[in-house]
Amino acid sequence: MAVNGTMKKRRKKRYLALYTTGELNKIIDACLHPFFGEEKSFVILDGAVHALLEKDVPKSAGKFIKYSLPQLLKRTGKKRTVRRKRSKK
């Protein structure tokens, strides 16, 4: 008890995050974006990891559709040209 007969209020310990959400997003981008050109699945993985981090699936899905899906579709639409060797007659 305190001197005047009332109890002191204890402060709740706050959890201090090591990184902010924005910093974590930048770390995710730095790790995954370099691989976008090599494999399309990294774009999908990037969207999924961001969705897990933000804990708001509808919002994350909207962002994925707005920013990542056009990029994926653009790459998928590109046809690879295969040169065939002409057979000798």
Residue, then its C-alpha position, 0 to 999 in steps of 0.5 A: m500500500a502507498v502512504n495515503g492508503t491507496m494502491k499503486k497502479r501497475r503499468k502493463k508491460r507492452y510488447l515491443a516488436l523487434y521490427t515494424t510491419g513496414e520494415l518486415n514488408k521491406i525485408i520480405d520484398a528484399c528477399l523475394h523480389p530478386f527471384f521474380g524473374e527466375e520463377k513465377s511462383f515467387v510472386i505468389l509466395d510474396g503475396a502469401v507472405h505479405a497476407l500472413l504478415e498483415k493478417d487481413v486476407p481480403k485487403s491483401a488479396g485486393k493488393f495482390i490482384k491490383y499489383s502482382l496479378p497483372q505482372l504474372l499475367k504479362r509474363t504468362g502471356k509471353k510465348r517462348t519461341v523455339r527455333r527448330k533446326r531445319s532438316k536437310k533434304 
